[in-house]
């Protein structure tokens, strides 16, 4: 118990002492703080400085927090990432070719050169080693012999002492022998000192660089001395090192070329081997699918290369169709060779996904890709076109790519005519008109021809200036796609030919597809008159008929393409396109749109499909149906009497109504005068005289709170159709 009490007493005293120490420290801290506050308070300037420092600190802290909490860090990170990617792409575009050259050399050339070097070393090493050893021995013996002669001074005194002794001058001989001995001793001592220093240096060098280095240096020095004191050409000692002179520049496969210089050399050798007079091969460019190599001819024409494309494929060991030659339009002697080791369109993406009404027919519409990496973008506003290809060439697919782009336009109506197949059936909901029968196709082309004839007369009333119809969503262009043109009737072909002549200014255009371009199949003056020419795999005759005489020699060679077979697409969908912005003979390929994707896109675009404007429809209807039961130029009066009918004037009258269903007579006359100068000065009586044979007379038209004489478009249209259709 006493021990426990002692422990408790000690703990109580320790606690009391600790509390007293804490109280003392607290009092001291309070005194110091009070003194500091009083000292600072008595000095206003110092207090202001402290306050300013505190405020600055608070502002800095607040700024740091705002920076940390800034919501734009994500955007800044994205911008920085895009900038870094752009810089990386720019740097790679500038360094890509040299880097790939270096990589190709390291991967393909360096191992072969290393192995060749090892073989040379292995073959010649024994003889070279023997040569070095013999020369080193000669050099070592020469150094040793010269050193011994110098140390013994035998060359300096031996002959002299012998001569003096022969002369019986013994005193002089003795003096010379003593001098000889002293000289030999001095020289020997010097030689020993130099040898010792050299040995020490050699040991130090051996410790740092290795004994092998020292031995190699000594051997090299002795071999050099031996070669000098007893020269002998190394090539005579090692005759196998003499290489034969380079033989003829034989060509080799392009697959063995791994750098730009090697590719250019490979092409130059191949062309010279084929007898082409070549001035030079330019700098090659590496592509994903092979190489692009420009060459310059010394004489002749580009046809010298184009005609040997098949032979060059064999010489360069390329796939069939792997050599594509393009003549430079700006330099007659320059030809660009594209050497495809792989499929150049293997990475071609499917057709672009376009939202309904997101593009205009005024735009260049991308429908495929070219071998040089550019897009195949076509201008189709008011452009007639022809698509030629054998069976299996991909004509329907090419038309579908074009139709897919056109149906996304907000200012174009697409018609699909096919007398022998299903045409563009998957895109049907987005098409303005579909005809598959002979009569339907004839009627559609007749309507299109009527559109082309009436639109120029409607332009002044619609406020269109210039010579061409101004397309818009309210007044769209009409593009008619015709597949299997050769299967159409003669009547339909005649309408198509006429439409090719008059449809451009009215923005009513035709794109015809056929299997051949002969006059019997396509018709006269069609293939070579359209602005858009697309040749898929076809015959050589078609190239001449469509592209023109001599174009094949410039590189337009779709006849070298192969159509699809039962189980192999081969070159289906590939084509040469001659159009605006595409005047070079570059191989292209149309992007594909499968049936499912086409149907999905058509369903999206159907609600937004533009319609032919009512003014065009009304004018075309008036042209096509002038009371056909009695023939053109006649009509039936109210009493049944056959009288003359001014068909063109009646059509113009109906056309000026446009979207209006009724007009006053004064308005009809005003619109007629703006449509055609021949209506200037017309009166109401003259207009009534023209319409009276149809049984149409002016009546009261209520508009804007007033009644005036006028006409209704329904009455005129009904009178035109009362005699039946044509």
C-alpha positions in Angstrom: 0.0 0.0 0.0 2.8 2.4 0.8 4.3 1.8 -2.6 1.0 2.5 -4.3 0.7 5.7 -2.3 4.2 6.8 -3.3 3.4 6.2 -7.0 0.2 8.2 -6.7 2.0 11.0 -5.0 4.7 11.1 -7.7 2.1 11.2 -10.4 0.2 14.0 -8.8 3.3 16.1 -8.4 4.3 15.5 -12.0 0.9 16.5 -13.3 1.0 19.7 -11.2 4.4 20.6 -12.4 3.4 19.9 -16.1 0.4 22.1 -15.7 2.5 24.9 -14.2 4.9 24.6 -17.2 2.1 24.8 -19.7 0.6 27.8 -17.9 4.0 29.5 -17.9 4.5 28.9 -21.6 0.9 30.2 -22.3 1.6 33.3 -20.3 4.9 33.9 -22.1 3.2 33.4 -25.6 0.4 35.8 -24.6 2.9 38.4 -23.4 5.0 38.0 -26.6 1.8 38.2 -28.8 0.6 41.3 -26.9 4.0 42.9 -27.3 4.0 42.2 -31.0 0.5 43.5 -31.5 1.3 46.7 -29.5 4.5 47.1 -31.5 2.8 46.7 -34.8 -0.1 48.9 -33.8 2.2 51.7 -33.0 3.6 51.5 -36.5 0.8 52.1 -39.0 3.0 51.7 -42.1 4.1 48.2 -41.0 0.5 47.3 -40.3 -0.6 48.4 -43.8 2.2 46.3 -45.3 1.1 43.3 -43.3 -2.5 43.8 -44.3 -1.5 44.2 -48.0 0.5 41.0 -47.8 -2.4 39.2 -46.4 -4.8 40.5 -49.0 -2.4 39.6 -51.8 -2.0 36.1 -50.3 -5.8 35.8 -50.2 -6.1 37.0 -53.8 -3.4 34.5 -55.0 -5.1 31.7 -53.2 -8.5 32.6 -54.7 -6.9 32.8 -58.2 -5.3 29.5 -57.8 -8.6 27.9 -56.7 -10.4 29.5 -59.7 -7.7 28.1 -62.0 -8.0 24.7 -60.4 -11.8 24.7 -60.6 -11.9 26.2 -64.2 -14.4 24.3 -66.3 -12.5 24.8 -69.5 -9.7 22.4 -68.6 -11.4 19.6 -70.6 -11.8 21.8 -73.6 -8.2 23.0 -73.3 -7.0 19.4 -73.1 -8.9 18.6 -76.2 -7.5 21.6 -78.1 -4.0 20.7 -76.9 -4.5 17.1 -78.0 -5.8 18.2 -81.4 -2.9 20.6 -81.8 -0.4 17.9 -80.9 -2.0 15.5 -83.3 -1.9 18.2 -86.1 1.8 18.9 -85.4 2.5 15.1 -85.3 0.7 14.6 -88.7 2.6 17.6 -90.2 5.9 16.2 -89.0 5.1 12.7 -90.2 4.0 14.0 -93.6 7.4 15.7 -94.0 9.5 12.8 -92.7 7.4 9.8 -93.8 9.2 9.0 -97.0 12.8 9.2 -95.5 11.8 7.3 -92.4 10.2 4.5 -94.5 13.2 4.5 -96.7 15.5 4.0 -93.7 13.2 1.4 -92.2 13.1 -0.5 -95.5 16.8 -0.4 -95.8 17.4 -1.6 -92.3 14.8 -4.4 -92.6 15.6 -5.6 -96.1 19.0 -4.4 -97.2 21.1 -4.2 -94.1 20.9 -7.9 -93.2 21.8 -8.9 -96.7 24.8 -6.5 -96.7 25.9 -7.7 -93.3 25.7 -11.3 -94.4 27.6 -10.5 -97.6 30.2 -8.7 -95.5 30.6 -11.7 -93.2 31.0 -14.0 -96.2 33.7 -11.8 -97.7 35.5 -11.7 -94.4 35.2 -15.4 -93.9 36.4 -16.1 -97.5 39.4 -13.7 -97.4 40.3 -13.6 -93.7 43.0 -16.4 -93.9 44.8 -14.8 -96.8 44.6 -11.3 -95.4 45.8 -12.7 -92.0 48.7 -14.4 -93.8 49.6 -11.2 -95.6 49.5 -9.2 -92.4 51.5 -11.8 -90.5 54.2 -11.9 -93.2 54.4 -8.1 -93.5 54.5 -7.8 -89.7 57.4 -10.3 -89.6 59.3 -8.5 -92.3 58.7 -5.2 -90.5 59.7 -6.6 -87.1 62.9 -8.2 -88.5 63.7 -4.9 -90.2 63.2 -2.9 -87.0 65.3 -5.4 -85.0 68.1 -5.5 -87.5 68.2 -1.8 -87.8 68.2 -1.4 -84.1 71.0 -3.8 -83.6 73.1 -2.2 -86.3 72.6 1.2 -84.7 73.3 0.0 -81.2 76.5 -1.8 -82.2 77.5 1.1 -84.5 79.0 -1.5 -86.8 78.0 0.5 -89.9 79.9 3.5 -88.6 83.2 2.0 -87.4 83.7 -1.5 -88.8 84.9 -0.4 -92.3 86.9 2.5 -90.9 88.8 0.4 -88.3 89.5 -2.3 -90.9 91.0 0.3 -93.3 93.2 1.9 -90.6 94.4 -1.5 -89.5 95.3 -2.4 -93.0 97.3 0.8 -93.2 99.4 -0.3 -90.2 98.2 2.6 -88.2 97.8 0.7 -84.9 97.5 3.7 -82.6 94.7 5.1 -84.6 93.0 1.7 -84.9 93.2 1.4 -81.1 91.7 4.8 -80.6 88.8 4.1 -83.0 88.1 0.8 -81.3 87.8 2.5 -78.0 85.5 5.2 -79.5 83.5 2.4 -81.1 83.1 0.7 -77.8 81.9 3.9 -76.0 79.5 4.7 -78.8 78.0 1.2 -78.7 77.6 1.4 -75.0 75.9 4.8 -75.1 73.5 3.8 -77.9 72.7 0.5 -76.2 71.9 2.4 -73.0 69.6 4.8 -75.0 67.9 1.9 -76.7 67.3 0.2 -73.3 65.8 3.4 -71.8 63.5 3.9 -74.8 62.5 0.3 -74.8 61.7 0.5 -71.0 59.6 3.6 -71.5 57.8 2.1 -74.4 57.1 -1.1 -72.5 55.7 0.9 -69.5 53.4 2.9 -71.8 52.3 -0.3 -73.5 51.5 -1.9 -70.2 49.5 1.2 -69.1 47.7 1.2 -72.5 47.0 -2.5 -72.2 45.4 -2.0 -68.7 43.0 0.6 -70.1 42.3 -0.5 -73.6 43.2 -4.2 -73.4 46.1 -6.3 -74.6 44.4 -7.0 -77.9 44.4 -3.3 -78.8 48.1 -3.1 -78.0 49.0 -6.2 -79.9 46.9 -5.0 -82.9 48.7 -1.6 -82.9 52.1 -3.3 -82.7 51.2 -5.7 -85.5 49.8 -2.9 -87.6 52.9 -0.8 -87.2 55.2 -3.6 -88.0 53.0 -4.6 -91.0 53.0 -1.0 -92.3 56.8 -0.9 -92.0 57.1 -4.3 -93.7 54.9 -3.1 -96.5 57.0 0.0 -97.0 60.4 -1.5 -96.8 59.3 -4.4 -99.1 56.3 -3.1 -101.0 53.9 -5.6 -102.7 50.4 -4.8 -103.9 47.7 -6.3 -101.7 45.5 -7.2 -104.7 48.3 -9.4 -106.1 48.5 -11.1 -102.8 44.8 -11.5 -102.5 43.5 -11.7 -106.1 40.0 -12.8 -105.1 39.4 -9.2 -103.8 39.3 -7.9 -107.4 35.6 -7.6 -108.3 34.4 -8.0 -111.8 33.0 -4.9 -113.5 29.3 -4.3 -113.3 27.4 -6.1 -116.0 24.3 -5.0 -117.9 21.6 -3.3 -115.7 19.2 -6.2 -115.6 15.8 -5.5 -114.2 14.6 -7.0 -111.0 11.1 -7.4 -109.3 9.7 -4.3 -107.7 9.2 -6.3 -104.4 13.0 -6.1 -104.0 12.9 -2.3 -104.0 12.6 -1.0 -100.4 13.7 2.6 -100.7 12.7 5.5 -103.0 16.0 5.3 -104.8 15.7 1.6 -105.3 12.1 1.9 -106.7 13.2 4.6 -109.2 16.2 2.4 -110.2 14.0 -0.6 -110.6 11.5 1.2 -112.9 14.3 2.7 -115.0 15.9 -0.7 -115.5 12.5 -2.2 -116.4 11.7 0.5 -119.0 15.1 0.3 -120.6 14.8 -3.5 -120.8 11.5 -3.0 -122.6 13.2 -0.7 -125.2 11.8 2.6 -123.9 14.0 5.6 -124.6 14.2 7.0 -121.0 15.8 10.2 -120.0 15.4 9.8 -116.3 13.2 8.3 -113.5 12.1 10.9 -111.0 11.7 10.6 -107.2 9.5 7.7 -106.3 6.7 8.2 -103.7 5.7 5.3 -101.5 1.9 4.6 -101.4 -0.2 2.3 -99.2 -0.6 0.0 -102.2 2.8 0.4 -103.9 4.8 3.1 -105.6 4.2 6.2 -107.8 7.2 6.9 -110.0 7.3 9.8 -112.6 9.5 9.2 -115.6 10.7 11.5 -118.4 11.1 10.2 -122.0 14.0 11.0 -124.1 12.0 10.6 -127.3 8.7 9.1 -128.5 5.3 9.5 -126.9 3.6 8.3 -123.7 2.0 5.5 -125.8 5.5 3.8 -125.7 4.9 3.2 -122.0 1.1 2.8 -122.0 1.3 0.1 -124.7 3.9 -1.9 -122.7 2.0 -1.9 -119.4 1.3 -5.6 -119.6 5.0 -6.4 -120.4 6.1 -4.2 -117.5 3.8 -6.1 -115.1 5.8 -9.2 -116.0 9.2 -7.5 -115.8 8.4 -6.0 -112.4 6.5 -9.1 -111.2 3.3 -7.2 -110.5 -0.3 -8.4 -110.4 -2.4 -8.2 -113.6 -3.4 -4.5 -114.0 -0.7 -3.4 -111.6 0.9 -0.9 -114.0 -1.1 2.2 -114.6 0.5 4.9 -116.8 -0.8 8.4 -116.9 0.5 11.0 -119.4 1.1 14.5 -118.0 -1.1 17.0 -119.8 1.4 19.8 -119.1 4.6 18.0 -120.2 4.4 15.7 -123.1 7.6 13.8 -122.2 6.5 13.1 -118.6 4.5 10.0 -117.6 3.4 9.0 -114.1 3.6 5.3 -113.4 1.5 3.9 -110.6 2.7 0.5 -109.6 0.1 -1.4 -107.5 1.6 -4.3 -105.5 -1.7 -4.5 -103.6 -5.4 -3.6 -104.0 -5.3 0.3 -104.1 -9.0 0.4 -103.0 -8.8 -2.1 -100.1 -9.4 0.7 -97.6 -12.0 2.6 -99.6 -14.9 3.3 -97.1 -18.6 2.8 -98.0 -20.7 5.6 -99.4 -20.9 8.8 -97.3 -23.7 9.0 -94.8 -25.7 12.2 -95.7 -28.6 13.6 -93.8 -31.8 14.3 -95.9 -31.4 17.6 -97.7 -27.9 18.2 -96.3 -26.3 18.8 -99.7 -27.2 20.6 -103.0 -26.9 19.4 -106.6 -24.7 22.5 -107.0 -22.1 20.9 -104.8 -19.5 18.4 -105.9 -20.9 15.0 -104.8 -18.5 12.4 -103.6 -19.4 9.0 -105.0 -16.0 7.1 -104.9 -12.3 7.4 -104.6 -9.3 7.8 -107.0 -6.1 5.8 -106.9 -4.1 9.0 -106.0 -6.1 9.2 -102.7 -8.5 12.0 -103.9 -12.2 11.7 -103.7 -14.2 11.0 -106.9 -16.4 14.1 -106.6 -18.8 14.8 -109.5 -20.6 18.0 -110.5 -24.1 16.8 -111.7 -26.0 20.1 -112.1 -27.2 20.1 -115.7 -24.8 17.4 -116.7 -25.7 14.6 -119.0 -23.7 11.4 -118.5 -23.1 7.9 -120.0 -22.0 4.8 -118.1 -20.5 2.0 -120.2 -19.5 -1.4 -118.9 -19.7 -5.1 -119.8 -22.0 -7.5 -118.0 -20.7 -7.7 -114.4 -18.8 -4.4 -114.7 -20.8 -2.7 -111.9 -23.1 -0.3 -113.8 -26.0 -0.7 -111.4 -23.7 -0.2 -108.5 -22.2 3.0 -110.0 -25.7 4.3 -110.7 -26.7 3.5 -107.1 -23.7 5.5 -105.7 -24.8 8.5 -107.9 -28.5 8.0 -106.9 -27.5 7.8 -103.2 -25.8 11.2 -103.5 -28.6 12.8 -105.5 -31.4 11.6 -103.2 -29.7 13.5 -100.3 -29.9 16.8 -102.3 -32.6 19.3 -101.2 -32.9 20.6 -104.8 -32.9 17.5 -107.0 -35.6 15.1 -108.1 -34.3 11.6 -109.2 -36.2 9.4 -111.6 -35.3 5.7 -112.1 -36.0 4.0 -115.5 -35.0 0.4 -116.1 -36.7 -1.6 -118.9 -34.9 -4.9 -118.0 -34.3 -5.0 -114.2 -35.2 -3.7 -110.8 -33.1 -0.5 -111.2 -32.6 1.3 -107.9 -35.4 -0.5 -106.1 -33.9 -0.2 -102.6 -33.9 3.6 -103.0 -37.5 3.7 -104.2 -39.0 5.8 -101.3 -36.6 8.6 -102.1 -37.1 8.6 -105.9 -39.4 10.9 -107.6 -40.6 8.5 -110.3 -40.0 4.8 -111.1 -40.8 3.2 -114.4 -40.1 -0.4 -115.5 -42.5 -0.8 -118.5 -42.0 0.3 -122.0 -45.1 2.6 -122.0 -44.1 4.0 -118.6 -40.6 4.8 -119.7 -41.8 6.5 -122.9 -44.3 8.6 -120.9 -41.6 9.6 -118.4 -39.2 10.7 -121.0 -41.9 12.6 -122.8 -42.7 14.4 -119.6 -39.1 15.2 -119.0 -38.8 16.6 -122.6 -41.8 18.7 -121.9 -40.2 20.0 -118.7 -37.1 21.0 -120.7 -39.2 22.8 -123.3 -41.4 24.7 -121.0 -38.9 25.8 -118.3 -37.1 28.4 -120.4 -40.4 30.2 -121.0 -41.2 30.2 -117.3 -38.0 31.7 -116.1 -38.9 35.4 -116.6 -42.1 35.1 -114.7 -40.4 33.2 -111.9 -37.8 36.0 -111.6 -34.9 33.9 -112.9 -32.1 35.8 -114.7 -29.6 34.3 -117.1 -30.0 31.5 -119.6 -30.2 28.6 -117.2 -32.9 27.4 -114.9 -32.0 28.4 -111.3 -32.4 25.3 -109.1 -33.8 25.6 -105.6 -35.8 23.4 -103.2 -38.9 25.0 -104.8 -37.7 24.6 -108.3 -35.5 21.5 -108.3 -33.4 20.0 -111.0 -34.5 16.7 -112.5 -32.0 13.9 -113.0 -33.1 10.7 -114.8 -31.1 7.5 -114.3 -31.6 5.1 -117.2 -30.2 1.5 -116.8 -30.0 -0.8 -119.8 -30.6 2.0 -122.3 -30.2 -0.4 -125.2 -33.4 -2.2 -124.2 -35.6 0.8 -124.5 -38.0 1.4 -127.4 -37.2 3.5 -130.4 -39.7 6.1 -129.2 -38.0 6.4 -125.8 -34.6 6.6 -127.4 -35.7 9.4 -129.6 -37.0 11.3 -126.6 -33.7 10.7 -124.8 -31.7 12.0 -127.7 -33.8 15.1 -127.9 -33.6 15.6 -124.2 -29.8 15.5 -124.4 -30.0 18.4 -126.8 -32.4 20.7 -124.8 -32.3 19.5 -121.2 -29.1 21.1 -119.9 -30.3 24.7 -119.6 -33.6 23.5 -118.1 -31.6 21.4 -115.6 -33.3 18.2 -116.8 -30.4 15.8 -117.3 -30.0 12.1 -118.3 -27.4 9.6 -117.1 -27.6 6.6 -119.4 -26.1 3.2 -118.7 -25.4 0.6 -121.4 -23.2 -2.4 -122.0 -21.7 -1.1 -125.2 -21.0 2.3 -126.8 -21.7 1.3 -130.4 -24.2 3.2 -132.5 -26.5 0.2 -132.6 -26.5 -0.1 -128.8 -26.2 3.5 -127.5 -27.3 5.5 -130.6 -25.6 8.0 -132.7 -24.0 11.2 -131.3 -24.6 10.2 -127.6 -21.4 8.6 -126.3 -19.0 11.3 -127.3 -21.3 14.3 -126.6 -22.0 13.9 -122.9 -20.1 15.9 -120.3 -19.8 13.0 -117.9 -18.2 9.8 -119.2 -17.8 6.7 -117.0 -16.2 3.6 -118.4 -16.2 0.5 -116.2 -14.6 -2.8 -117.5 -15.4 -2.6 -121.2 -14.1 -3.2 -124.7 -11.3 -1.3 -126.4 -13.8 -0.1 -129.0 -15.8 1.5 -126.3 -12.8 3.5 -125.2 -12.4 5.0 -128.6 -16.1 5.7 -129.1 -16.6 7.4 -125.7 -13.3 9.0 -124.7 -12.2 9.7 -128.3 -9.5 8.7 -130.8 -6.1 8.3 -129.3 -7.1 8.6 -125.6 -6.1 5.0 -124.9 -2.5 5.9 -125.7 -2.7 8.6 -122.9 -3.6 6.1 -120.3 -7.4 5.7 -120.6 -7.4 1.9 -120.4 -10.7 0.6 -118.9 -10.4 -2.2 -121.4 -7.6 -3.7 -119.2 -10.1 -4.1 -116.3 -11.9 -7.4 -115.7 -15.7 -7.6 -114.9 -16.9 -9.7 -112.1 -17.3 -13.5 -112.4 -19.6 -15.8 -110.5 -17.4 -15.9 -107.4 -14.9 -13.1 -107.9 -15.7 -9.4 -108.1 -12.3 -8.7 -109.8 -12.5 -5.1 -111.1 -16.3 -4.5 -110.8 -17.0 -1.0 -109.7 -13.6 0.4 -110.9 -13.8 2.9 -113.7 -12.1 5.7 -115.6 -14.0 8.9 -115.3 -13.8 11.8 -117.7 -15.7 14.8 -116.1 -15.2 18.3 -114.7 -12.3 18.3 -112.3 -11.4 14.7 -113.4 -9.5 15.1 -116.7 -6.6 12.8 -115.8 -6.7 9.0 -116.7 -6.8 7.9 -113.0 -8.3 4.6 -112.0 -11.3 5.2 -109.7 -13.8 3.1 -107.8 -17.4 3.8 -106.8 -18.3 3.5 -103.1 -20.7 0.7 -102.4 -24.2 1.0 -100.9 -25.8 -2.4 -100.1 -29.5 -3.0 -100.3 -30.1 -2.8 -96.6 -28.3 0.5 -96.1 -29.9 1.9 -99.3 -33.4 1.1 -98.0 -32.6 2.7 -94.6 -31.3 5.9 -96.2 -34.3 6.0 -98.6 -36.7 5.8 -95.7 -35.0 8.7 -93.9 -35.1 10.9 -97.0 -38.6 10.1 -98.3 -40.4 12.7 -96.1 -38.0 15.4 -97.3 -38.0 14.5 -101.0 -38.4 17.6 -103.2 -41.2 17.7 -105.8 -41.2 19.2 -109.3 -42.6 22.7 -109.2 -46.2 23.2 -110.2 -45.3 25.8 -112.8 -43.3 23.2 -114.7 -45.9 20.5 -114.2 -48.7 22.8 -115.6 -46.7 23.9 -118.5 -45.6 20.4 -119.4 -49.2 19.1 -119.1 -50.4 21.8 -121.5 -47.7 20.9 -124.0 -48.4 17.2 -123.9 -52.2 17.3 -123.9 -53.7 19.8 -126.4 -56.9 17.8 -127.1 -55.2 14.9 -128.7 -58.4 13.2 -130.0 -58.5 15.7 -132.8 -54.8 16.0 -133.4 -52.5 18.9 -132.8 -53.6 22.2 -134.0 -57.3 21.6 -133.8 -60.0 21.8 -131.1 -63.7 21.4 -130.6 -65.9 24.5 -130.0 -68.8 24.5 -127.6 -71.1 23.7 -130.5 -69.0 20.7 -131.6 -67.4 22.4 -134.6 -63.7 21.6 -135.3 -61.7 24.8 -135.1 -58.0 25.7 -135.0 -56.3 25.7 -131.6 -53.1 27.7 -130.9 -51.5 24.9 -128.9 -48.4 26.8 -127.8 -50.3 29.8 -126.6 -52.7 27.7 -124.6 -49.8 26.0 -123.0 -48.2 29.3 -122.2 -51.5 30.6 -120.7 -51.7 27.6 -118.4 -48.0 27.9 -117.5 -48.3 31.5 -116.3 -50.8 30.4 -113.6 -47.9 28.7 -111.8 -49.2 28.0 -108.2 -52.2 30.3 -108.6 -55.6 28.7 -109.3 -57.2 31.9 -110.6 -56.0 35.1 -112.2 -57.6 38.3 -113.6 -57.3 38.8 -117.3 -55.0 41.7 -116.8 -52.7 39.5 -114.7 -52.6 36.8 -117.3 -51.8 39.3 -120.1 -49.0 40.9 -117.9 -47.5 37.5 -117.2 -47.6 36.5 -120.8 -45.8 39.6 -121.9 -43.0 38.9 -119.5 -42.8 35.3 -120.7 -42.4 36.0 -124.4 -42.1 39.3 -126.4 -44.6 38.0 -128.9 -47.4 38.5 -126.3 -46.5 42.2 -125.9 -49.6 44.3 -126.8 -52.1 41.5 -126.5 -55.6 42.5 -125.4 -58.3 40.7 -123.5 -60.2 40.1 -126.7 -57.3 38.4 -128.4 -56.8 36.2 -125.4 -60.4 35.3 -125.4 -60.2 34.4 -129.1 -57.4 32.0 -128.4 -59.2 30.2 -125.6 -62.7 30.2 -127.1 -62.1 27.1 -129.3 -61.6 25.1 -126.1 -64.9 26.4 -124.7 -63.1 28.5 -122.1 -64.5 32.0 -121.6 -63.7 34.7 -119.1 -65.7 34.7 -115.9 -65.9 36.7 -112.7 -63.0 36.2 -110.4 -63.4 37.4 -106.8 -60.1 38.5 -105.3 -59.0 41.1 -102.8 -62.6 42.2 -102.3 -63.2 42.9 -106.0 -64.8 41.1 -108.9 -63.0 41.2 -112.3 -63.0 39.2 -115.5 -60.5 36.3 -115.4 -59.8 32.6 -115.8 -59.1 29.6 -113.6 -56.4 27.1 -114.3 -58.7 24.2 -113.6 -61.1 25.3 -116.4 -58.2 25.5 -118.9 -56.7 22.2 -117.8 -60.1 20.5 -117.9 -60.7 21.8 -121.5 -57.3 20.5 -122.5 -58.0 17.0 -121.1 -61.6 16.8 -122.2 -60.6 15.2 -125.5 -58.6 12.4 -123.8 -54.9 11.7 -123.4 -52.4 11.3 -126.1 
